[in-house]
């Protein structure tokens, strides 16, 4: 079989680079459309229009609407996972405090990332294919969160269980507040709860640890 010439290889590289850029633009435009219009109203013609590419380019990369929707969902969650892992590294080096982490979670669960995630989660309830494709990516996302939990536990001075419970509660609180922002536009209201939770969180962790210690002593007697 004849090997590709050096000249043809050089010509292929720019074409491949353009193809990758075009694919990324389509995925990014899809996320923007879902954010602006919602999952059900997000159409392939709008993906194409916003990306500034031809319909043929869309079909080349994503033959069906489902293909590009899933690619967009995977991109969203993997970007979120990468961001969380970056924060975990900063927690490990003590560049990020518990209060900083609460703020990070609030930013994540009250902005574009969370609103688009809600669109996918709601649709996945009745779309078996989307749900199946989401599960492994969501598992990676939660594994990344667990890596942050691990770092905080290492710094918790003998309170690993209490730390994990408190951090899981924090995620649930941020997620619930994020849902509430859809119908309640009141930044001061949410800020007051955030500041209250920052004050409560260390106390909660200590109370959890005290309860665990008491249970351990009773079981040993």
Secondary structure, 3 states (H helix, E strand, C coil): CCCCCHHHHHHHHHHHHHHHHHHHHHHHHHHHHHHHHCCCCCCHHHHHHHHCCCHHHHHHHCCCHHHHHHHHHHHHHHHHHHHHHHHHHHHHCCCCCHHHHHHHHHHHHCCHHHHHHHHHHHHHCCCHHHHHHHHHHHHHHHHHHHHHHHHHHHCCCCCHHHHHHHHHHHHHHHHHHHHHCCCCCCHHHHHHHHHHHHHHHHHHHHHHHHHHHHHHHHHHC
